[in-house]
Amino acid sequence: MKLAAFTRKLLTAATFALLSTAASAGINGDTVGAAFFVPTLSGPGYSVGTDVVPVAAFDVFGLFNVHVSDTQIIVDHFYGVDSFNMTAFNGFQITDLSKNFGGVYTVDGSTTMVDFSAAHVATSGNTVSVNMAGLAFTEDTRIVLNLSPVPEPESYAMLLAGLGLTGLVLRRRQA
C-alpha cells in the first residue's frame, strides 16, 4: 500500500518536472540580419550585415551598436549626444533568416532612452522594427528589448502527456 502511494507521488513529481522543462523556440543558433532605414520603412534599407545568435552584433554605421541574443535585443554605444530626425521611420530592423519571431516582447526596465516605449517597436513575421525617430540619445543611452520564446510543438505534446498520466493516476486511484 505504501509502495503504491510512493509510486503515485513519484509519477506526479516526474510529470511536473517534465512540464517545467518545456522546450522553447528561441533564436539561438539562427542567422539574423540588420538594416538601417530612414526616412521610411518602405524606402531602401541600408544593410548592416548578418550574424549568428547568440553572438550577433552590429555596428550601425558608427551611430550605435545592436546586440542580439536568444532572449534580448540590446542597443547601446550611441555616438555622441544628438537626436534622430523626426521622419516616418528612423531606426533599424532585425530579421531572423530562419523563422518568425514570437511577436511577444517587452521593453526592459534598464532602457534609458527618454520617451522610448513599446509603441516604438513592431514585429511582423520574421522582423522586429525599432523606430527611434525624434528621440534623443547620449553615449550612455541603452535600449533593451526582452524577447519571449515561442513554445515548440513538443512542449504541448509534453503537456498533454503529463495531463494524460495525471488523469490515469486519478482514475486508477478511484477504481
C-alpha positions as CSV (number, residue, x, y, z in Angstrom):
1,M,0.0,0.0,0.0
2,K,2.8,2.4,0.9
3,L,4.7,1.4,-2.2
4,A,1.7,2.3,-4.4
5,A,1.3,5.7,-2.7
6,F,5.0,6.4,-3.2
7,T,4.8,5.3,-6.8
8,R,1.9,7.7,-7.4
9,K,3.8,10.6,-5.8
10,L,6.9,9.8,-7.8
11,L,4.9,9.7,-11.1
12,T,3.2,13.0,-10.2
13,A,6.6,14.6,-9.4
14,A,8.0,13.3,-12.7
15,T,5.1,14.7,-14.6
16,F,5.5,18.2,-13.1
17,A,9.3,18.0,-13.7
18,L,8.7,17.3,-17.4
19,L,6.2,20.1,-17.7
20,S,8.5,22.6,-16.1
21,T,11.3,21.9,-18.6
22,A,9.2,22.5,-21.7
23,A,11.2,23.4,-24.7
24,S,11.0,26.8,-26.3
25,A,12.0,28.0,-29.7
26,G,14.3,31.0,-29.1
27,I,16.5,32.3,-31.8
28,N,19.8,30.8,-30.5
29,G,21.8,29.5,-33.5
30,D,19.7,31.4,-36.0
31,T,21.2,33.8,-38.6
32,V,19.8,37.3,-38.2
33,G,20.3,40.3,-40.5
34,A,20.2,44.0,-39.6
35,A,19.4,47.0,-41.7
36,F,19.0,50.8,-41.0
37,F,16.0,52.6,-42.5
38,V,15.4,56.3,-42.9
39,P,13.1,58.2,-43.8
40,T,10.6,55.4,-44.2
41,L,10.4,51.6,-43.9
42,S,9.3,51.3,-47.5
43,G,12.4,53.0,-48.7
44,P,15.6,51.2,-49.4
45,G,17.3,49.9,-46.2
46,Y,21.0,50.1,-45.6
47,S,22.2,46.6,-44.8
48,V,24.5,46.3,-41.8
49,G,25.1,42.6,-42.3
50,T,24.2,39.2,-40.9
51,D,25.4,37.2,-37.9
52,V,24.6,34.2,-35.9
53,V,22.8,34.4,-32.4
54,P,23.9,34.4,-29.6
55,V,26.9,36.5,-30.6
56,A,25.2,38.6,-33.3
57,A,26.5,42.2,-33.0
58,F,26.1,45.0,-35.5
59,D,27.8,48.4,-35.7
60,V,25.2,50.6,-37.4
61,F,27.4,53.0,-39.4
62,G,29.1,54.3,-36.2
63,L,25.8,55.6,-34.9
64,F,25.1,52.8,-32.3
65,N,25.6,49.1,-31.8
66,V,22.9,46.4,-31.8
67,H,23.5,43.0,-30.0
68,V,21.0,40.1,-30.5
69,S,20.9,37.2,-28.0
70,D,18.4,34.4,-27.6
71,T,16.3,36.5,-25.3
72,Q,17.2,40.1,-25.9
73,I,18.0,42.9,-28.4
74,I,20.3,45.5,-26.8
75,V,21.1,48.8,-28.5
76,D,23.9,50.8,-27.0
77,H,27.2,52.7,-27.6
78,F,25.4,55.7,-29.2
79,Y,27.8,58.1,-30.9
80,G,27.8,61.5,-29.0
81,V,24.8,63.5,-27.9
82,D,22.1,64.1,-30.5
83,S,18.7,63.0,-31.6
84,F,17.2,61.1,-34.5
85,N,15.5,63.2,-37.2
86,M,11.7,63.2,-37.0
87,T,10.7,61.2,-40.0
88,A,8.1,58.5,-40.6
89,F,10.8,55.9,-39.6
90,N,14.3,56.4,-38.4
91,G,15.7,53.2,-36.9
92,F,16.6,49.6,-37.7
93,Q,15.2,46.2,-38.4
94,I,16.4,42.8,-37.2
95,T,15.3,40.0,-39.5
96,D,15.5,36.3,-38.5
97,L,16.5,34.4,-41.6
98,S,15.4,31.1,-40.1
99,K,11.9,31.6,-38.7
100,N,9.4,34.1,-37.4
101,F,9.8,35.9,-34.1
102,G,7.2,35.2,-31.4
103,G,5.8,38.7,-31.6
104,V,5.9,38.9,-27.8
105,Y,8.4,41.4,-26.4
106,T,8.8,43.9,-23.5
107,V,10.8,47.0,-23.1
108,D,13.2,46.2,-20.2
109,G,13.4,48.5,-17.2
110,S,17.1,49.1,-17.9
111,T,16.2,51.1,-21.1
112,T,17.5,54.6,-20.7
113,M,16.3,56.3,-23.9
114,V,13.9,59.0,-22.8
115,D,10.3,58.5,-24.1
116,F,11.2,55.1,-25.7
117,S,8.3,52.7,-25.2
118,A,6.7,49.6,-26.7
119,A,5.0,51.9,-29.2
120,H,8.4,52.3,-30.9
121,V,8.7,48.6,-31.6
122,A,6.8,46.5,-34.1
123,T,7.0,42.8,-35.1
124,S,5.8,41.2,-38.3
125,G,6.6,37.7,-39.1
126,N,10.4,37.3,-39.1
127,T,11.1,41.0,-38.5
128,V,11.4,43.3,-35.4
129,S,11.4,47.0,-36.3
130,V,12.7,49.7,-33.8
131,N,11.7,53.3,-34.6
132,M,13.8,56.0,-32.8
133,A,12.5,58.9,-34.9
134,G,12.5,62.1,-32.8
135,L,14.2,60.5,-29.8
136,A,17.3,62.0,-28.2
137,F,20.3,60.0,-27.1
138,T,23.6,60.3,-25.2
139,E,26.7,58.0,-25.2
140,D,25.2,56.2,-22.2
141,T,21.8,55.5,-23.8
142,R,20.6,51.9,-23.8
143,I,17.5,50.2,-25.3
144,V,16.8,46.7,-24.1
145,L,14.0,44.6,-25.6
146,N,13.2,41.2,-23.9
147,L,12.1,38.6,-26.4
148,S,9.7,35.9,-25.3
149,P,10.3,32.5,-26.8
150,V,7.6,30.7,-28.7
151,P,6.7,27.3,-27.2
152,E,7.6,24.4,-29.6
153,P,5.1,21.7,-30.5
154,E,7.0,19.3,-28.3
155,S,6.0,21.5,-25.3
156,Y,2.4,21.0,-26.0
157,A,2.9,17.2,-26.5
158,M,4.6,17.0,-23.1
159,L,1.8,19.0,-21.5
160,L,-0.9,16.6,-23.0
161,A,1.2,13.5,-22.0
162,G,1.5,14.9,-18.4
163,L,-2.2,15.6,-18.2
164,G,-3.0,12.1,-19.5
165,L,-0.7,10.5,-17.0
166,T,-2.2,12.6,-14.2
167,G,-5.7,11.6,-15.3
168,L,-4.7,7.9,-15.5
169,V,-3.3,8.0,-11.9
170,L,-6.5,9.7,-10.6
171,R,-8.7,7.1,-12.5
172,R,-6.8,4.2,-11.0
173,R,-7.0,5.7,-7.6
174,Q,-10.8,5.8,-7.8
175,A,-11.1,2.2,-9.1
